[in-house]
Amino acid sequence: MPHNAGMSETASSPESVRRREWRLAGIIFFGLFAIAILYAAFLILWPFLSAIVLGAIIVTLTFPTYRRVRIKLKGRDVGAAAVMLAGITLLLALPLVVLGVLLVQQANGLVNQLQSTDTQAILARLDLSHRLSFVSRYIPNFDPSTIDPRRLVLPIVQKAPGWVAAHGATVVAGIAGAVVEFFLVLLASFFFYVEGEAIVRELRVLSPLPSRYDNEFGQKFKDVIDATFRGQMMTSLAQGIATAIGLAIARVPGSIFWGSVAVILSLLPMVGAAVIWVPAAIYLFISASMGHAAPWQPWFMTLWGVLIVSTIDNIVRPWAMKGKAQLPAIPLLFAVLGGLQAFGFIGLVIGPLVFSLLMTIVDIYKRSFRERPVLS
């Protein structure tokens, strides 16, 4: 008994209490220090978040191919990653360069044509101010002269060469920035190819969650990326087909070719198929004023572009992504649009991913903490 009493007294001595306090202080200090370091790392990586996320998306989509290449190269990680990056560069960069050259040529031809005296006479013959004067009877403040093609189109066309000359450095800087961004995406992809499996193992070791939930979150991440990629590809294909159909009905030359171009342009954020059908509608308006096209053709192309091409993605994307993303169509649409607005292009993935992970968290919480066995 005296011995036990001595032990109890020693356990509750001021020295032992002081040691526990210092252990607690050490834990708090380590936690605050870790939070500060994590925040600093976040600030450092934030400018490169798009490149890192895009690299992770590319690797997630192509990792099975990378494994097959690595097997053929007898397990050489670096060599397999280099082969994959070369293939990705050819697959993505080459079509964009060809399209860029093609669009520049088409733009130069359009500007030269619109600057000609014949085109100015054609725009004058449109006389939209006189034709739309009836609108003033219903809208008193409407001034038909404000939509005179000569006042709207010609100043822009006349200033186009000067604008290009004045902003040439900005354009070059934008292209250089895009090249640097693409190079950063390739660097991130190379790192994830080589170290991706080790990163996943390390995350599982660090995670305090049960292993079955780690696997569930990992599978959800992969499913959302697959669904987003499928949704984007299906949407671009649908917009390209719709553009080609509209151009064919409106009798625009090369409708199949320009529809194919629209498929690729629809993959780019803030670009889309409007780059194709808007100039086509303008071309048809000019042709109709010259008597080379029927009056219904430009109006049909305009309505088709606004009502069909521009809205079809809101229907096709949720339908194509609904399977693996496991989100209802309307929340999925809000997730995609909200993600784009909040994070830019990578929001296409982050928006649905956040919503899907939220549903997973709710499901895990219900299974682990709220469900109770039913007693008979």
C-alpha positions as CSV (number, residue, x, y, z in Angstrom):
1,M,0.0,0.0,0.0
2,P,2.7,2.6,0.8
3,H,4.4,1.7,-2.4
4,N,1.1,2.3,-4.4
5,A,0.5,5.5,-2.6
6,G,4.0,6.6,-3.5
7,M,3.3,5.8,-7.1
8,S,0.0,7.7,-7.1
9,E,1.7,10.7,-5.5
10,T,4.4,10.6,-8.0
11,A,1.9,10.4,-10.9
12,S,0.1,13.4,-9.7
13,S,3.2,15.4,-8.8
14,P,3.7,18.9,-10.2
15,E,6.5,17.6,-12.3
16,S,4.3,15.1,-14.1
17,V,1.6,17.7,-14.6
18,R,4.1,20.1,-16.0
19,R,5.3,17.4,-18.5
20,R,1.7,16.8,-19.7
21,E,1.2,20.5,-20.1
22,W,4.4,20.7,-22.2
23,R,3.3,17.7,-24.3
24,L,0.0,19.5,-25.0
25,A,1.9,22.7,-25.8
26,G,4.1,20.8,-28.2
27,I,1.1,19.3,-30.0
28,I,-0.5,22.7,-30.3
29,F,2.7,24.3,-31.5
30,F,3.2,21.5,-34.1
31,G,-0.4,21.9,-35.3
32,L,-0.1,25.7,-35.7
33,F,3.3,25.3,-37.3
34,A,1.9,22.7,-39.7
35,I,-1.0,24.9,-40.6
36,A,1.3,27.9,-41.3
37,I,3.5,25.8,-43.5
38,L,0.5,24.3,-45.4
39,Y,-0.9,27.8,-46.0
40,A,2.5,29.1,-47.3
41,A,2.7,26.1,-49.6
42,F,-0.8,26.8,-50.8
43,L,0.1,30.4,-51.6
44,I,3.2,29.2,-53.5
45,L,1.3,26.7,-55.5
46,W,-1.8,28.8,-56.2
47,P,-0.5,30.4,-59.4
48,F,0.2,27.0,-60.8
49,L,-3.0,25.3,-59.6
50,S,-4.5,25.1,-63.1
51,A,-1.4,23.4,-64.5
52,I,-1.2,21.0,-61.5
53,V,-4.9,20.1,-61.8
54,L,-4.8,19.7,-65.6
55,G,-1.7,17.5,-65.2
56,A,-3.5,15.3,-62.6
57,I,-6.5,15.0,-64.9
58,I,-4.4,14.0,-67.9
59,V,-2.5,11.4,-65.9
60,T,-5.7,10.0,-64.4
61,L,-7.3,9.6,-67.8
62,T,-4.2,8.1,-69.4
63,F,-2.6,6.1,-66.6
64,P,-3.7,2.7,-67.9
65,T,-1.9,3.5,-71.2
66,Y,1.1,4.7,-69.3
67,R,1.3,1.3,-67.5
68,R,1.2,-0.6,-70.8
69,V,4.0,1.6,-72.2
70,R,6.0,1.1,-69.0
71,I,5.7,-2.7,-69.3
72,K,6.9,-2.5,-72.9
73,L,9.9,-0.4,-71.8
74,K,10.7,-3.0,-69.1
75,G,9.6,-0.9,-66.1
76,R,11.4,2.3,-67.0
77,D,9.2,5.0,-65.4
78,V,11.0,8.0,-66.9
79,G,11.1,6.6,-70.4
80,A,7.4,5.7,-70.3
81,A,6.5,9.2,-69.0
82,A,8.5,10.8,-71.8
83,V,6.7,8.7,-74.4
84,M,3.4,9.7,-73.0
85,L,4.2,13.4,-72.9
86,A,5.4,13.3,-76.5
87,G,2.1,11.7,-77.6
88,I,0.1,14.2,-75.6
89,T,2.0,17.1,-77.1
90,L,1.4,15.8,-80.7
91,L,-2.3,15.1,-79.9
92,L,-3.0,18.5,-78.4
93,A,-0.6,21.0,-79.8
94,L,-0.5,20.0,-83.4
95,P,-4.3,20.4,-84.1
96,L,-4.3,23.8,-82.2
97,V,-1.4,25.1,-84.3
98,V,-3.1,24.1,-87.5
99,L,-6.4,25.6,-86.5
100,G,-4.7,28.8,-85.4
101,V,-3.0,29.2,-88.8
102,L,-6.3,28.4,-90.5
103,L,-8.3,30.9,-88.5
104,V,-5.8,33.7,-89.0
105,Q,-5.9,33.1,-92.7
106,Q,-9.7,33.2,-92.7
107,A,-9.7,36.4,-90.5
108,N,-7.3,38.1,-92.9
109,G,-9.5,37.2,-95.8
110,L,-12.6,38.5,-94.1
111,V,-11.0,41.8,-93.1
112,N,-9.7,42.4,-96.6
113,Q,-13.1,41.6,-98.0
114,L,-15.0,43.9,-95.6
115,Q,-12.6,46.7,-96.3
116,S,-13.3,46.7,-100.0
117,T,-15.5,49.4,-101.5
118,D,-17.9,46.8,-102.8
119,T,-18.6,45.6,-99.3
120,Q,-19.2,49.1,-98.1
121,A,-21.7,49.6,-100.8
122,I,-23.4,46.4,-99.8
123,L,-23.6,47.4,-96.2
124,A,-25.2,50.7,-97.3
125,R,-27.8,48.8,-99.3
126,L,-28.8,46.8,-96.2
127,D,-30.5,50.0,-94.9
128,L,-31.4,48.5,-91.5
129,S,-32.3,51.9,-90.1
130,H,-35.2,52.3,-92.5
131,R,-36.3,48.7,-92.2
132,L,-36.4,48.7,-88.4
133,S,-38.0,52.1,-88.1
134,F,-41.3,50.4,-87.1
135,V,-39.8,49.4,-83.8
136,S,-39.8,53.0,-82.7
137,R,-43.6,52.9,-82.5
138,Y,-43.4,50.2,-79.8
139,I,-40.1,51.3,-78.1
140,P,-40.0,55.2,-78.1
141,N,-36.3,55.4,-77.1
142,F,-35.1,53.0,-79.8
143,D,-32.9,54.7,-82.4
144,P,-32.6,52.6,-85.6
145,S,-29.5,54.5,-86.7
146,T,-27.5,52.9,-83.9
147,I,-27.5,49.6,-85.6
148,D,-26.4,50.9,-89.0
149,P,-23.9,48.3,-90.3
150,R,-21.7,51.0,-91.6
151,R,-21.4,52.5,-88.1
152,L,-21.0,49.1,-86.4
153,V,-18.9,47.0,-88.7
154,L,-16.7,49.4,-90.7
155,P,-15.1,51.2,-87.8
156,I,-14.1,47.9,-86.3
157,V,-12.8,46.5,-89.6
158,Q,-10.9,49.7,-90.4
159,K,-9.2,49.7,-87.0
160,A,-8.4,46.0,-87.1
161,P,-4.9,46.3,-88.7
162,G,-4.0,49.2,-86.3
163,W,-5.2,47.2,-83.3
164,V,-3.1,44.2,-84.3
165,A,0.0,46.5,-84.7
166,A,-0.6,48.3,-81.4
167,H,-1.3,45.1,-79.4
168,G,1.1,42.8,-81.2
169,A,3.3,42.6,-78.1
170,T,0.3,41.7,-76.0
171,V,-0.7,39.0,-78.5
172,V,2.8,37.5,-78.5
173,A,2.9,37.6,-74.7
174,G,-0.4,35.8,-74.6
175,I,0.9,33.1,-76.9
176,A,4.1,32.8,-74.9
177,G,2.1,32.5,-71.7
178,A,0.0,29.7,-73.2
179,V,3.1,27.9,-74.2
180,V,4.6,28.3,-70.7
181,E,1.3,27.1,-69.2
182,F,1.3,24.0,-71.4
183,F,4.9,23.3,-70.5
184,L,4.0,23.5,-66.8
185,V,1.1,21.0,-67.5
186,L,3.6,18.7,-69.0
187,L,5.9,19.0,-66.0
188,A,3.1,18.3,-63.6
189,S,2.0,15.3,-65.8
190,F,5.6,13.9,-65.8
191,F,5.8,14.1,-62.0
192,F,2.4,12.4,-61.6
193,Y,3.3,9.7,-64.0
194,V,6.5,8.9,-62.2
195,E,5.5,9.5,-58.6
196,G,1.7,9.1,-58.8
197,E,1.5,5.6,-57.3
198,A,3.9,6.6,-54.5
199,I,1.7,9.7,-53.8
200,V,-1.4,7.6,-53.6
201,R,0.3,5.1,-51.2
202,E,1.5,8.0,-49.0
203,L,-2.0,9.6,-48.9
204,R,-3.4,6.3,-47.7
205,V,-0.8,6.1,-45.0
206,L,-1.5,9.7,-43.8
207,S,-5.3,9.5,-44.0
208,P,-6.9,8.8,-40.6
209,L,-10.0,7.4,-42.4
210,P,-10.7,3.7,-42.6
211,S,-9.2,2.2,-45.8
212,R,-12.5,1.4,-47.3
213,Y,-13.4,5.1,-47.3
214,D,-10.0,6.1,-48.7
215,N,-10.7,3.7,-51.6
216,E,-14.2,5.2,-52.0
217,F,-12.9,8.7,-52.2
218,G,-10.2,7.7,-54.7
219,Q,-12.7,5.9,-56.9
220,K,-15.0,8.9,-56.8
221,F,-12.2,11.2,-57.9
222,K,-11.5,8.9,-60.9
223,D,-15.1,8.5,-61.8
224,V,-15.8,12.3,-61.8
225,I,-12.7,12.9,-64.0
226,D,-13.8,10.2,-66.4
227,A,-17.4,11.6,-66.4
228,T,-16.2,15.2,-67.0
229,F,-13.9,14.1,-69.9
230,R,-16.8,12.1,-71.4
231,G,-19.2,15.0,-70.9
232,Q,-16.8,17.5,-72.5
233,M,-16.1,15.3,-75.5
234,M,-19.7,14.5,-76.1
235,T,-20.7,18.2,-75.7
236,S,-18.0,19.2,-78.2
237,L,-19.1,16.5,-80.7
238,A,-22.8,17.5,-80.3
239,Q,-22.0,21.2,-80.9
240,G,-19.8,20.4,-83.9
241,I,-22.6,18.2,-85.4
242,A,-25.2,20.8,-84.7
243,T,-23.0,23.5,-86.3
244,A,-22.4,21.3,-89.4
245,I,-26.2,20.6,-89.7
246,G,-27.0,24.3,-89.4
247,L,-24.4,25.3,-92.0
248,A,-25.6,22.6,-94.4
249,I,-29.2,23.7,-94.1
250,A,-28.1,27.4,-94.6
251,R,-26.1,26.2,-97.6
252,V,-22.7,27.5,-96.4
253,P,-19.8,26.0,-98.3
254,G,-17.6,23.4,-96.5
255,S,-20.2,22.7,-93.7
256,I,-18.7,19.4,-92.8
257,F,-15.2,20.8,-92.6
258,W,-16.3,23.8,-90.4
259,G,-18.4,21.5,-88.3
260,S,-15.2,19.5,-87.6
261,V,-13.4,22.7,-86.7
262,A,-16.3,23.6,-84.3
263,V,-15.8,20.2,-82.5
264,I,-12.2,21.2,-81.7
265,L,-13.0,24.8,-80.8
266,S,-15.7,23.7,-78.5
267,L,-13.1,22.0,-76.3
268,L,-11.5,25.4,-75.6
269,P,-12.9,27.5,-72.8
270,M,-14.4,30.9,-73.7
271,V,-14.2,30.1,-77.4
272,G,-16.7,27.4,-78.5
273,A,-18.6,26.9,-81.8
274,A,-19.7,30.6,-81.9
275,V,-16.4,31.3,-83.6
276,I,-17.8,29.3,-86.6
277,W,-21.5,30.1,-86.8
278,V,-21.3,33.8,-86.0
279,P,-19.0,34.6,-89.0
280,A,-21.2,32.3,-91.1
281,A,-24.3,34.3,-90.2
282,I,-22.5,37.5,-91.1
283,Y,-21.3,36.0,-94.4
284,L,-24.9,35.0,-95.2
285,F,-26.3,38.4,-94.4
286,I,-23.8,40.0,-96.8
287,S,-24.5,37.4,-99.5
288,A,-28.3,37.9,-99.1
289,S,-27.9,41.7,-99.5
290,M,-26.0,41.0,-102.8
291,G,-28.7,38.6,-103.9
292,H,-26.4,35.6,-103.7
293,A,-28.4,34.0,-100.9
294,A,-32.0,33.7,-99.9
295,P,-33.2,36.1,-97.1
296,W,-34.1,33.2,-94.8
297,Q,-30.6,31.8,-94.8
298,P,-28.9,34.3,-92.5
299,W,-31.8,34.5,-90.1
300,F,-32.0,30.7,-89.9
301,M,-28.2,30.5,-89.2
302,T,-28.5,33.1,-86.5
303,L,-31.5,31.5,-84.8
304,W,-30.0,28.0,-85.1
305,G,-26.7,29.2,-83.5
306,V,-28.5,30.9,-80.6
307,L,-31.2,28.4,-79.9
308,I,-29.5,25.1,-80.8
309,V,-25.7,25.3,-80.9
310,S,-25.3,27.6,-77.9
311,T,-27.8,25.7,-75.7
312,I,-27.2,22.0,-76.6
313,D,-24.3,21.8,-74.1
314,N,-26.7,22.4,-71.3
315,I,-28.6,19.2,-72.3
316,V,-25.8,16.9,-73.5
317,R,-23.2,17.6,-70.8
318,P,-25.5,16.6,-67.8
319,W,-26.8,13.6,-69.7
320,A,-23.2,12.4,-70.6
321,M,-21.9,12.9,-67.1
322,K,-24.8,11.5,-65.2
323,G,-23.6,7.9,-65.0
324,K,-20.3,8.0,-63.1
325,A,-20.7,11.5,-61.5
326,Q,-23.9,10.2,-59.8
327,L,-25.4,13.6,-59.6
328,P,-28.9,14.6,-60.8
329,A,-29.0,16.6,-64.0
330,I,-29.9,20.0,-62.6
331,P,-27.3,19.9,-59.7
332,L,-24.7,18.7,-62.1
333,L,-25.5,21.6,-64.4
334,F,-25.1,24.1,-61.5
335,A,-21.9,22.3,-60.5
336,V,-20.4,22.7,-64.0
337,L,-21.5,26.3,-64.5
338,G,-20.5,27.3,-61.0
339,G,-17.2,25.6,-61.2
340,L,-16.4,27.4,-64.5
341,Q,-17.3,30.8,-62.9
342,A,-15.3,30.1,-59.7
343,F,-12.2,28.4,-61.0
344,G,-12.1,28.9,-64.8
345,F,-11.5,26.0,-67.1
346,I,-10.5,23.6,-64.4
347,G,-13.9,24.3,-62.8
348,L,-15.3,21.8,-65.3
349,V,-13.7,19.1,-63.1
350,I,-13.6,20.9,-59.7
351,G,-17.3,21.7,-59.6
352,P,-18.7,18.2,-60.2
353,L,-15.9,16.8,-58.0
354,V,-16.8,18.9,-55.1
355,F,-20.5,18.1,-55.4
356,S,-19.8,14.3,-55.8
357,L,-17.4,14.3,-52.8
358,L,-20.0,16.2,-50.8
359,M,-22.5,13.4,-51.5
360,T,-19.9,10.8,-50.6
361,I,-19.2,12.6,-47.3
362,V,-23.0,12.7,-46.5
363,D,-23.3,9.0,-47.4
364,I,-20.3,8.0,-45.2
365,Y,-21.7,10.1,-42.3
366,K,-25.1,8.4,-42.6
367,R,-23.5,4.9,-42.7
368,S,-21.0,5.5,-39.9
369,F,-22.8,7.7,-37.4
370,R,-26.6,8.0,-38.1
371,E,-27.7,4.6,-39.1
372,R,-29.1,2.5,-36.3
373,P,-29.9,-1.2,-36.3
374,V,-33.7,-1.8,-36.4
375,L,-34.7,-3.8,-33.3
376,S,-37.4,-6.3,-33.8
